[in-house]
């Protein structure tokens, strides 16, 4: 059985063999040069990872240890592999794994990982409902913007089972937040829920035009206006 250290070392070696400097520069530029890249696009990365996992099955490695190790690496593709592994194994994790998700949100924070981590937390909350609402209450009240965004996004895949009262309370707490990523997240979750309950979302938005940013309103109404 491979250790987490061996897994990461061998995966890095594989990715280096397929690195593309030109694509790496393009990818870094797109992400505002916040991270280094091997230059492996998503379809190829997923294909390489699938083949790699046949030789180094991650199910035999403690997930929290493995993803934290992937997070310490410079190249962003390794964090993407970490999010994919969590998607694969999240339903098998115990309640304490929420501490790992929170740690990941707080480290190397940017939308490309947090937008996976928020809904991943949501999957964990379905299994461990005792974590709610204390965990997400703490996140939405945090001074850390990325924890705020994770709290807004955790119900993104809940569909018609979304607790809209809870979501509304979180939105109103952050409606005047100055950062684009929070205002965009508010619009995103409203737009997503409007697929299941458009009248409720429209009523909420129209009743709070004085506090919701134009961006949040515009994004939240997209599906409603197309009907």
C-alpha positions in Angstrom: 0.0 0.0 0.0 1.4 3.4 -1.1 1.8 6.1 1.5 0.5 9.6 1.0 4.0 10.8 0.4 4.6 8.2 -2.3 1.3 8.9 -4.0 2.0 12.6 -4.3 5.6 12.1 -5.4 4.6 9.7 -8.1 1.7 11.8 -9.2 4.0 14.8 -9.5 6.5 12.8 -11.6 3.7 11.7 -13.9 2.4 15.3 -14.4 5.9 16.6 -15.0 6.2 14.1 -17.9 3.1 15.7 -19.4 3.9 19.3 -18.5 3.3 22.0 -21.2 5.0 25.3 -20.5 2.9 27.3 -22.9 -0.3 26.0 -21.4 1.1 26.5 -17.9 1.6 30.2 -18.6 -1.9 30.6 -20.1 -3.4 28.9 -17.1 -1.4 30.9 -14.6 -2.4 34.1 -16.4 -6.1 33.1 -16.3 -5.8 32.6 -12.5 -4.1 36.0 -12.1 -0.7 34.4 -11.5 -1.8 33.2 -8.0 -0.6 29.6 -8.6 2.0 27.7 -10.6 0.8 25.1 -13.1 2.2 22.0 -14.9 0.1 23.1 -17.9 -2.2 20.1 -18.0 -5.7 20.8 -19.1 -8.7 19.3 -17.3 -9.6 16.5 -19.7 -6.0 15.3 -19.9 -5.5 15.6 -16.2 -8.5 13.5 -15.4 -7.4 10.9 -17.9 -3.9 10.7 -16.4 -5.4 10.6 -12.9 -7.7 7.7 -13.7 -4.8 5.7 -15.0 -2.7 6.6 -12.1 -5.3 5.5 -9.5 -5.2 2.0 -10.9 -1.6 1.7 -9.8 -1.9 3.9 -6.7 -5.5 3.5 -5.3 -6.3 6.5 -3.0 -8.9 4.5 -1.2 -6.1 2.8 0.8 -4.7 6.2 2.0 -6.2 8.4 4.8 -8.0 11.0 2.8 -7.4 14.0 5.1 -3.7 13.4 5.1 -3.5 12.9 1.4 -5.5 16.1 0.4 -3.6 18.2 2.9 -0.3 17.0 1.3 -1.6 17.8 -2.2 -2.5 21.2 -0.9 1.1 21.9 0.2 2.4 21.4 -3.4 3.0 24.4 -5.7 1.2 23.3 -8.8 -2.5 23.9 -8.9 -3.4 20.7 -10.7 -2.5 18.8 -7.6 -5.1 20.6 -5.6 -7.6 19.8 -8.4 -6.8 16.1 -8.0 -7.5 16.6 -4.3 -10.9 18.0 -4.9 -11.7 15.1 -7.3 -10.6 12.5 -4.7 -12.8 14.2 -2.1 -15.8 14.0 -4.5 -15.1 10.3 -4.9 -14.8 9.5 -1.2 -16.6 12.3 0.7 -19.6 10.1 1.6 -17.3 7.7 3.5 -15.9 10.3 5.8 -16.8 10.9 9.4 -18.0 14.2 10.8 -14.4 15.3 11.8 -13.6 15.6 8.1 -15.3 19.0 8.1 -12.2 20.3 9.9 -10.2 19.2 6.9 -12.6 21.0 4.5 -12.3 24.1 6.5 -8.5 23.9 6.5 -8.5 23.6 2.8 -10.9 26.5 2.3 -8.5 28.7 4.4 -5.3 27.6 2.5 -4.5 28.5 -1.1 -7.9 30.1 -1.2 -9.4 31.0 -4.5 -12.7 30.4 -6.3 -11.6 27.3 -8.2 -11.2 25.2 -5.1 -13.7 26.9 -2.8 -16.5 26.3 -5.3 -15.9 22.6 -5.0 -15.3 22.6 -1.2 -18.5 24.4 -0.3 -20.8 21.8 -2.0 -18.5 19.0 -0.7 -19.2 20.2 2.8 -22.9 20.1 1.8 -22.6 16.4 0.9 -20.9 15.8 4.3 -23.7 17.7 6.1 -26.3 15.4 4.6 -24.6 12.4 6.3 -23.8 14.3 9.5 -26.7 16.6 10.1 -25.5 17.4 13.6 -22.9 19.7 12.0 -25.6 22.1 11.0 -26.2 24.9 11.4 -23.3 25.6 13.9 -20.6 25.0 11.3 -22.0 27.2 8.6 -23.2 29.8 11.1 -19.5 30.1 12.1 -18.4 30.3 8.5 -20.9 33.0 7.4 -20.0 35.1 10.5 -16.2 34.7 9.9 -14.1 37.6 8.7 -12.7 35.2 6.1 -14.3 35.8 2.8 -13.8 32.3 1.5 -15.5 30.7 4.5 -18.4 33.1 3.8 -18.5 31.9 0.2 -18.4 28.2 1.3 -21.4 28.9 3.7 -23.4 30.4 0.8 -22.5 27.6 -1.6 -22.9 24.5 0.6 -26.5 24.0 -0.5 -25.8 24.5 -4.2 -26.6 20.9 -5.1 -29.6 20.5 -2.7 -32.1 21.4 -5.4 -35.6 21.6 -4.1 -34.4 20.4 -0.6 -32.6 23.7 -0.1 -33.3 25.3 3.3 -34.2 28.6 1.8 -34.9 30.3 5.2 -31.3 29.5 6.2 -30.0 30.6 2.8 -31.9 33.9 3.0 -30.5 34.6 6.4 -27.0 34.1 5.1 -27.6 36.2 2.0 -28.9 39.1 4.1 -25.9 38.9 6.4 -23.5 39.4 3.5 -25.7 41.3 1.0 -23.6 44.5 1.4 -20.3 42.7 1.2 -17.9 44.7 -1.0 -16.2 41.7 -2.7 -17.2 40.5 -6.1 -16.9 36.8 -5.1 -19.5 37.1 -2.3 -21.9 39.1 -4.4 -21.5 36.7 -7.3 -22.0 33.7 -4.9 -25.3 35.3 -3.7 -26.5 35.6 -7.2 -25.4 32.1 -8.1 -27.2 30.4 -5.3 -30.4 32.4 -6.0 -30.2 31.5 -9.6 -29.7 27.8 -8.8 -32.7 27.7 -6.4 -34.8 29.6 -8.9 -34.8 26.4 -11.1 -36.9 24.8 -8.4 -38.8 27.7 -6.9 -38.7 30.7 -9.2 -41.6 32.6 -7.6 -40.0 32.4 -4.1 -36.7 33.7 -5.4 -38.3 36.5 -7.5 -40.3 37.6 -4.5 -37.2 37.6 -2.3 -35.1 39.5 -4.8 -37.8 42.1 -5.5 -38.3 42.6 -1.8 -34.6 43.3 -1.1 -33.5 45.5 -4.0 -32.4 48.0 -1.4 -29.8 45.7 0.0 -28.9 43.2 -2.7 -26.1 44.4 -5.1 -27.0 44.8 -8.8 -24.7 41.9 -9.5 -26.5 39.6 -7.1 -29.9 40.7 -8.4 -28.9 40.3 -12.1 -27.4 36.8 -11.5 -30.2 35.6 -9.3 -32.9 36.6 -11.9 -31.2 35.0 -15.0 -33.3 31.8 -15.2 -36.5 33.6 -14.1 -36.2 36.2 -16.9 -35.7 33.4 -19.5 -39.0 31.7 -18.6 
